[in-house]
Amino acid sequence: MIRKLSLAAALGASLALPAAAQEDSILVQSTTSTANSGLYDYLLPLFSETSGIRVDVVAVGTGQAIGNAENCDGDVLLVHAKPSEEAFVDAGYGVERFDLMYNDFVLVGPENDPAGIDGMGVSDALAQIAESGATFVSRGDDSGTHKKELALWEAAGIDPQSGSGEWYRESGSGMGATLNTGIGMGGYVLTDRATWIAYGNKGDYGIAVEGDQSLFNQYGVILVDPEHCPSVNAEDGQAFIDWLLSEEGQSAIAGFELDGQQLFFPNAEG
């Protein structure tokens, strides 16, 4: 199957296995954290070796990945914004959504902790950031992380747009670039834990808030509906999903570690 990727997709992290002479292939529209953490570099060769199917990945923000899949640019969707994923299926763009794995979000900030939020619950921490006027840098890109961030502000009863351009800054960028911006500005940043573990330019930054139940980060996987998109490689796409949900795939996800830390925790149902 030959696909012509859009410029926006090409600017995302497109990962293609270098295995030779594989005729069967699928395209996965994906969130960035699974690519930036190195999970695909670890998982995809395992799947390809057993199936003979090459997996190409376009890694962008969840909102863009969903939009790309709606436009039939992909066979499988793997992202982390459950309400948006369910809406994708309900609208007829996807066949069925499955829980795949989870980790959590963390709120990171500088060692001097200008807002004094270290160890707080996330709602109290966000309220303290807003009240103190300490800088917070948002992705502002409709990614899964951005969607979660907005939900957390809402739960805290705060409209961050009231501080837009002052203490609340929007990068409009991916997670790595947003962390770079946040650290450069001495601001707080919400990030998924896998990206934070893999991020190599932490400086004096550390995790200020973690462990709050509302920071749970669920990932889902969906086959793009061939009735909506006749070009979908449904057979191979479903084979990839079945492998991810199988005991073998779930064990592989659990076995992926960086610096001795497990980054994703499989939770597909039986």
N, C-alpha and C positions, 0 to 999 in steps of 0.2 A: 504494500500500500504506500503510495507516494503522497505526501502532504506538503502543502505550501504554507509555511508558518507566516503569521503576520509579523510586522516589525516589532510590535510590542512584545509578542511572544518570544521573538528571537533575542530581544534584550533581556529576557528572563534567563534563568539558569537552565539551559537546555542540555540535558545529559543523555548521551547516546552510548550504549555499550559498544565497545570496539570489536566485539566478536564478529568473525568473518562469515560470509556466505549464509546469513540467516534471512530467509525470505519472509517469514511471518514477523510482523511487528505491530505494536500498538503505541498510541500516544496517550500519555497521562497528563492531564491538567492538574497541577499540584500547588499546594502552599509552599512557601519558601523554606520553612523550618526543617522539613524532611530532607530537602536537598542540602541546605547549608550545614546541617549537622553531620552530613556524611552517610545518612541512613541508606540512601539509594545506592551509593557506591558499594555498600556492604550487601544489600538485599538483592539487587537486580541480577548480579552474576549468578547468585544461587538459583533464582527462578529461571533464568535463561538456560542454565546448564541442564536443568531437569525438563524444560518444556520446549526448548528450541525457539522460543519467542523472544525477539528483541523488544525492549521497553525503552521508548524515548520519553523524556520528561521535560515539560515546560513548567518551570517553577516561578510563580508570580504570587501576588497577594491573592487571598481567597476570593475576594470580590471579582477580581479580574479573571481568575481561573474559572469561576462559575460562569461569568459572561462568555468566556471563550468556549466553554462546553455547550452553552445554550446556542452558540453560533455554529455548532457541529465541528468545532476544531478540537477534536479529541475523542477518545474511546472510553476513558475512565476518568473520573473526578476523585481526587483525594485531597481533602481540605479539613478545616477545623472551625466551622461555624454552624453548629447543628440546626438552628432555626432556618438559616439560609439554605442548608442542604435539604431539609425537609420540604421547604418551599419549592426547590428545584425539582424534586420528585413529584410533588403535588401538581405542579404546572405541566407535567408531562415531558420534562426534559431528561429525567433519569428513571431507571427501571425500579430500583430498590436501594435504600440506604442501609449500610451496615456499620455498626460500631466496629472500629479496628483496634485502636490503642489510645492511650492517654498519657499525658504528663501534666505539668501545671505551669502557670504563669508566675513570674516573680517581679517585684518592683525593685529596681536597682537605683543606687544613688551614690554620691561621693562620700568619702570617709568622714568628712566633717559634718555631714547630715544637717544641712542648713534649716530644714523644716522640723527636725527633731522627731522623725517618724519611726526610727529603728524599733522593730519588734511590735509595732501597732497592728491592729486589724486593718484590712485594706480600706474600708470605708472611712475609718478615723484618720488613716494616713492621707487619703485624698483630701479630706476636709481640712486637715492641717496644712497641706501643701497650698491649697487655695487660699486659706486664711492668711498664711504667712507670705504669700506672693513668691514663694520659691519656684524656680523654673521647672516646668514639666514639658518634656518633648514627646509629642505624639507622632505616630506614623502618619495619621491623617490620610490613609490611602485605601480605605474600605477593605483592608485585609482582615483575616480572622482575629488577629491581635488588636487591630483598631476597633473592630466590632465589640470585642470583649471589653476593651478600655471604656468605650462609650457606655456600655451596660453598667460598668462599675461606677462611673460618675453618676449615672442616673440613680443607681441604688443608694449612693451617698447623698442624693438630693442636691447635686451641684451641676450647674451648667458651665462647663469649662469654656464655652465660647464667650462668656462674659469677660474672660481674661485673655482672649485671643490677641496675639501680637504683643502682649505684655508678659505675664508669667506663663501663659499657655502658648506653646509654639508647635506648629505642625510641619513636619519635614516633607510630607508627601513622598516618602521614600521607603525602601525595604527596611528590614530589621537591622541589618548590619550598618547601613548608612545612618539610620536613626540613632543607633547606639553611638556611632562616631559623633554625630551632631550633639547628642545629649551630653556625652562626656566632654566635648569641646566647650559646651556652654555651662557645664557644672550643674546640669539639670537631672531630674528624675526621669526614668524611662520604664515603661512596662514591656517586658519581653517574655517569650516562652523560655522555659528553662533549658531546653536542648540547645537553642541558639546561644544562650548565655554561656553555657558550658563550653561550646565550641568557639566562642568569640575570643580572639587573641589579643585584643588591645584594651584590656580592662583598666589599666592604670591604677588609680587609688579607689576604684569603684568596687562595691560589693552589694550583696543582697540586703535590702533594708526591710522588706516585707515579704513573707512567704508563709505557706501552710494554711492560709485562709481557705475555707471550703469553696468560696466563690471564685477562687483562682484555678479551679479545675479546668483542664484543657483536653476536650475530647476530639479525636480525629475520626472521620468517617470516610467510607469509600463507596462509590456509586458507578454503575455501568450507565453510560449515556444511552438513552433509549433509541434503538434503531428505527422505531416507528417515527420518531421525530427527525432523526438524522440517519437516512439510509446508508450513508458512507461508513457508519460505525462498524468496526471489526468486532462484532458482538461475541463471537466464539472465543477469540483469543483474549479479549478484554475480560470476559467472564472467567476464563482460565486463570488469569492473573489475580482476579478478586478471590476466586476459590482457593488459590494457593496462599494468599495473604491471610485468609480466615482459617486455613487448615492448621492442624497441630504443627506441621513443619514450618509454615510461615510465621505462626505466632511464636514458636520457639526461636526462630531466627530474629524476630523483632526484639524479643526479650534478651537475646544474646548480644545485641549491639551495645557496646560501651565506649566511652571516651574518657581517658584519664581515670579509668577504674570506676566510672559512674554509668549506670544504666540510664539511657536517655528517654526511652519510650517503654510503656508497660501495656502489653497486649490485653485486650478485654473483649474479643469477639465471643459471641455466645455460641456455646457448644457446637 
